[in-house]
Amino acid sequence: MTWASLSDFFAMGGYGFYVWGSFLMFFICLIGEIILILNRKRTLLKQLSLIYKAARKEQDNETKA
């Protein structure tokens, strides 16, 4: 497929809105997925830190008794 100009390339023979809209939705979903993964990682690390601190505190209390 050949295009005479840049505007023809973006129009994609009348299907440009669908094609570029699909690319846009893909990248929005991809970025959203990355954000959700990073947020979940931060939450899990925070939970693990709390569990570690609680276990450490319990261990210190057992050694004192």
N, C-alpha and C positions, 0 to 999 in steps of 0.2 A: 504494500500500500504506500502510495506517495502523496505528499502534501505540497501544495504550491506555496503556502505561507504558514507562518506560525499560528495564525488564527484558524486555518484549516486543521492544523494538528490538534489544537485544543477543542475544536468542534467535533472531531472524530466522525465526520460524515453524519452528523445529527445525533450521535450517541455520546457526545462529550459529557453532557450532564450526568448521565448514568455512569460512565467510566470514571470520571474524576470524582464524582460523589462516592463511588465505591472505594476508591483509593483514600479519600478523606475519612470515610467511616472506618476503614481498616486501621489507619494510623491513630485515630481517636481511640479505638478499642485497644490497640497495642499500647499506647501511652497509659490508658486507664488500667490495663492489666499490670503494667510495670509499677504504677503507683500503688495498686492494691497489694502486690507482692511485697513491696518495700514496707508498706504499712503493717502487713502481717508479720514480717520479720522483726520489725521494731517492737510490736506487741509481744511476740514470743520471747524475744530477748529480755524484755521487761519482766515477763512472768517468770522466766528462768532465774533471773536475778533475785526476785522476791523469794522463790523457792530455795535458792542457795542460801540466802541470808537467814531464812527461817530455820533451815537445817543446821546451819552454822551456829545459830543462837541456841538451838536445842542441844547441840553437841557440847557447847560451852557450859550450859546449865547442868548437863549430866556429869561433866568432869568436876564441877564444883561440889556436887552433892556427895 
